[in-house]
Amino acid sequence: MQKVLLILGVMFIGATGFAQNKNAKATIEVDGVCGMCKERIEKASIQAKGVKMATWDVDTHQLSLIYNEKKTDLNTIQQSIADSGHDTQEITATDEAYENLMGCCKYRDPKVVEDHQ
């Protein structure tokens, strides 16, 4: 009985070690309006340990990510982006972080969004 439990334990530990992906891909929505926003969003994403690639599209507001699930998760990445002043689909930037953005990057202001159309 002990041998059976030992074998099952080893198999379970081995299986969970492969459960996380070193090159996980994800796409999340991030608010922004311009090229400066793009640079800031991508930089904030890369600063989250384990993010290998981050590309944000100004037109679609979609951030494409490749990251190591063993080192980070989507919540951590989104928090890093929110800390830089940009809202994500799950986490809203604080008013203080948003106010630190340059005037042309105030994506919550309809006039600024209209100016970037």
C-alpha positions in Angstrom: 0.0 0.0 0.0 2.8 2.4 0.8 4.5 1.7 -2.5 1.2 2.5 -4.4 0.9 5.8 -2.5 4.5 6.6 -3.2 4.1 5.9 -6.9 0.9 8.0 -7.1 2.6 10.8 -5.2 5.6 10.9 -7.6 3.3 10.8 -10.6 1.2 13.7 -9.2 4.2 15.8 -8.5 5.6 15.1 -11.9 2.3 16.0 -13.7 1.9 19.3 -11.8 5.5 20.3 -12.8 4.4 20.3 -16.5 1.1 22.1 -15.9 2.6 25.6 -16.2 3.6 26.9 -19.6 6.9 28.7 -20.2 5.5 30.4 -23.3 1.9 31.1 -22.4 0.1 33.5 -24.8 -2.6 35.8 -23.8 -4.4 38.9 -25.2 -5.9 41.5 -22.9 -7.6 44.8 -23.5 -5.7 47.9 -22.3 -7.0 51.5 -22.6 -4.7 54.1 -24.3 -4.8 56.5 -27.3 -1.3 57.1 -28.8 2.2 56.0 -29.5 3.4 57.2 -26.1 0.7 55.1 -24.5 2.0 52.1 -26.5 5.5 52.6 -25.2 4.4 52.9 -21.6 2.0 49.9 -21.7 4.6 47.7 -23.3 7.3 48.8 -20.9 5.0 48.2 -17.9 4.2 44.8 -19.2 7.8 43.8 -19.7 8.7 45.0 -16.2 6.5 42.2 -14.8 9.1 39.4 -14.2 8.5 36.5 -16.7 7.0 38.6 -19.5 9.0 37.8 -22.7 7.0 39.8 -25.3 4.4 42.5 -25.1 2.9 44.3 -28.1 0.0 46.7 -27.8 -2.1 47.8 -30.8 -3.2 51.4 -30.7 -6.3 50.8 -32.9 -7.7 47.7 -31.2 -6.4 48.3 -27.7 -5.3 44.7 -27.6 -2.1 43.8 -25.8 -0.6 40.5 -27.0 1.7 38.8 -24.4 4.0 35.9 -24.2 5.0 35.1 -20.6 6.3 32.4 -18.3 3.4 31.1 -16.1 6.0 29.8 -13.6 7.2 33.4 -13.0 4.1 35.6 -13.3 0.3 35.6 -14.0 -2.1 37.9 -15.9 -3.2 39.7 -12.7 0.4 40.6 -11.9 1.0 41.9 -15.4 -2.3 43.9 -15.4 -1.4 45.4 -12.0 1.9 46.6 -13.4 0.1 48.2 -16.3 -2.5 49.8 -14.0 0.3 51.2 -11.9 1.6 52.9 -15.0 -1.8 54.7 -15.4 -3.6 52.5 -17.9 -6.8 50.6 -17.2 -6.9 46.9 -18.2 -9.9 44.6 -18.6 -9.6 43.5 -15.0 -7.8 46.3 -13.1 -8.5 50.0 -13.2 -5.6 52.4 -12.7 -5.8 54.6 -9.6 -6.8 58.2 -10.2 -3.3 59.3 -9.0 -1.6 57.0 -11.6 -3.9 58.2 -14.3 -3.3 61.9 -13.5 0.5 61.3 -13.9 -0.1 60.6 -17.6 0.7 63.4 -20.1 -2.2 65.4 -21.3 -2.4 63.7 -24.7 -2.6 60.3 -23.1 -5.7 61.0 -21.0 -7.8 58.2 -22.6 -10.7 58.7 -20.1 -11.3 62.2 -21.6 -13.6 62.0 -24.6 -12.1 65.1 -26.2 -8.6 63.5 -26.1 -9.9 60.3 -27.6 -11.7 62.3 -30.3 -8.5 64.2 -31.1 -6.7 60.9 -31.7 -9.3 59.6 -34.2 
